[in-house]
């Protein structure tokens, strides 16, 4: 079970989180003026031999654009700390994007 740390108390204690946990390998996002939808999928091996793997959606996350911005900043800060400690991460997608 995943646990969060409750920092509001004088002594820090783990707090169990009773929520499903998903493993994602692929993401798709769509935007409207007031909603950001992120579909998280994972690759599943084919049941036939030989056969291609396919994507299976495991979670759909609906966010306001403001919450999406906060999530983007939170993840960016975490990746910056990871890069500083362990070196830069690279994926096929990140290396194929034009510089911003």
MIKOL-476120 format. One record per residue (C-alpha): residue in one letter; chain; y, x, z. Coordinates in steps of 0.2 Angstrom, whole numbers, plus 5000, padded with zeros to 4 digits. Last residue first. Layout:
<rs>
resn: A	chain: A	py: Y	px: X	pz: Z
...
</rs>
This chain:
<rs>
resn: X	chain: A	py: 5125	px: 5060	pz: 4867
resn: X	chain: A	py: 5113	px: 5072	pz: 4859
resn: X	chain: A	py: 5102	px: 5063	pz: 4846
resn: X	chain: A	py: 5086	px: 5057	pz: 4852
resn: X	chain: A	py: 5069	px: 5065	pz: 4847
resn: X	chain: A	py: 5067	px: 5076	pz: 4862
resn: X	chain: A	py: 5069	px: 5061	pz: 4874
resn: X	chain: A	py: 5056	px: 5051	pz: 4864
resn: X	chain: A	py: 5043	px: 5064	pz: 4862
resn: X	chain: A	py: 5045	px: 5068	pz: 4881
resn: X	chain: A	py: 5054	px: 5082	pz: 4890
resn: X	chain: A	py: 5056	px: 5085	pz: 4909
resn: X	chain: A	py: 5068	px: 5099	pz: 4914
resn: X	chain: A	py: 5063	px: 5111	pz: 4928
resn: X	chain: A	py: 5055	px: 5108	pz: 4945
resn: X	chain: A	py: 5068	px: 5108	pz: 4958
resn: X	chain: A	py: 5084	px: 5105	pz: 4948
resn: X	chain: A	py: 5075	px: 5094	pz: 4935
resn: X	chain: A	py: 5068	px: 5083	pz: 4950
resn: X	chain: A	py: 5085	px: 5082	pz: 4958
resn: X	chain: A	py: 5092	px: 5076	pz: 4941
resn: X	chain: A	py: 5078	px: 5064	pz: 4938
resn: X	chain: A	py: 5082	px: 5056	pz: 4955
resn: X	chain: A	py: 5100	px: 5054	pz: 4951
resn: X	chain: A	py: 5096	px: 5047	pz: 4934
resn: X	chain: A	py: 5084	px: 5034	pz: 4941
resn: X	chain: A	py: 5097	px: 5028	pz: 4954
resn: X	chain: A	py: 5111	px: 5028	pz: 4940
resn: X	chain: A	py: 5100	px: 5018	pz: 4928
resn: X	chain: A	py: 5095	px: 5006	pz: 4942
resn: X	chain: A	py: 5113	px: 5003	pz: 4947
resn: X	chain: A	py: 5117	px: 5000	pz: 4929
resn: X	chain: A	py: 5103	px: 4988	pz: 4927
resn: X	chain: A	py: 5109	px: 4979	pz: 4943
resn: X	chain: A	py: 5126	px: 4977	pz: 4935
resn: X	chain: A	py: 5118	px: 4971	pz: 4918
resn: X	chain: A	py: 5109	px: 4958	pz: 4928
resn: X	chain: A	py: 5090	px: 4961	pz: 4929
resn: X	chain: A	py: 5074	px: 4953	pz: 4923
resn: X	chain: A	py: 5058	px: 4964	pz: 4925
resn: X	chain: A	py: 5043	px: 4960	pz: 4915
resn: X	chain: A	py: 5027	px: 4968	pz: 4921
resn: X	chain: A	py: 5009	px: 4973	pz: 4915
resn: X	chain: A	py: 5011	px: 4972	pz: 4896
resn: X	chain: A	py: 4995	px: 4978	pz: 4888
resn: X	chain: A	py: 4998	px: 4991	pz: 4874
resn: X	chain: A	py: 4983	px: 4995	pz: 4863
resn: X	chain: A	py: 4971	px: 5010	pz: 4861
resn: X	chain: A	py: 4963	px: 5013	pz: 4844
resn: X	chain: A	py: 4945	px: 5010	pz: 4841
resn: X	chain: A	py: 4930	px: 5021	pz: 4839
resn: X	chain: A	py: 4920	px: 5014	pz: 4848
resn: X	chain: A	py: 4925	px: 4997	pz: 4853
resn: X	chain: A	py: 4932	px: 4992	pz: 4870
resn: X	chain: A	py: 4949	px: 5000	pz: 4865
resn: X	chain: A	py: 4958	px: 5011	pz: 4878
resn: X	chain: A	py: 4972	px: 5002	pz: 4887
resn: X	chain: A	py: 4990	px: 5010	pz: 4886
resn: X	chain: A	py: 5002	px: 5003	pz: 4898
resn: X	chain: A	py: 5016	px: 4991	pz: 4897
resn: X	chain: A	py: 5033	px: 4988	pz: 4906
resn: X	chain: A	py: 5044	px: 4975	pz: 4898
resn: X	chain: A	py: 5062	px: 4977	pz: 4903
resn: X	chain: A	py: 5074	px: 4962	pz: 4902
resn: X	chain: A	py: 5093	px: 4964	pz: 4904
resn: X	chain: A	py: 5103	px: 4948	pz: 4907
resn: X	chain: A	py: 5121	px: 4942	pz: 4906
resn: X	chain: A	py: 5128	px: 4946	pz: 4889
resn: X	chain: A	py: 5110	px: 4948	pz: 4882
resn: X	chain: A	py: 5100	px: 4964	pz: 4882
resn: X	chain: A	py: 5082	px: 4969	pz: 4877
resn: X	chain: A	py: 5071	px: 4983	pz: 4884
resn: X	chain: A	py: 5054	px: 4989	pz: 4880
resn: X	chain: A	py: 5045	px: 5002	pz: 4890
resn: X	chain: A	py: 5029	px: 5012	pz: 4889
resn: X	chain: A	py: 5017	px: 5021	pz: 4901
resn: X	chain: A	py: 5018	px: 5009	pz: 4916
resn: X	chain: A	py: 5007	px: 5009	pz: 4931
resn: X	chain: A	py: 5010	px: 4993	pz: 4942
resn: X	chain: A	py: 5011	px: 4989	pz: 4960
resn: X	chain: A	py: 5010	px: 4972	pz: 4967
resn: X	chain: A	py: 5021	px: 4967	pz: 4982
resn: X	chain: A	py: 5017	px: 4968	pz: 5001
resn: X	chain: A	py: 5029	px: 4982	pz: 5006
resn: X	chain: A	py: 5024	px: 4990	pz: 5022
resn: X	chain: A	py: 5039	px: 4997	pz: 5032
resn: X	chain: A	py: 5038	px: 5016	pz: 5037
resn: X	chain: A	py: 5047	px: 5021	pz: 5053
resn: X	chain: A	py: 5064	px: 5030	pz: 5055
resn: X	chain: A	py: 5070	px: 5030	pz: 5073
resn: X	chain: A	py: 5088	px: 5024	pz: 5075
resn: X	chain: A	py: 5085	px: 5009	pz: 5064
resn: X	chain: A	py: 5094	px: 5006	pz: 5048
resn: X	chain: A	py: 5085	px: 5019	pz: 5038
resn: X	chain: A	py: 5069	px: 5008	pz: 5035
resn: X	chain: A	py: 5057	px: 5019	pz: 5025
resn: X	chain: A	py: 5048	px: 5010	pz: 5012
resn: X	chain: A	py: 5029	px: 5009	pz: 5010
resn: X	chain: A	py: 5017	px: 5006	pz: 4996
resn: X	chain: A	py: 5000	px: 5000	pz: 5000
</rs>
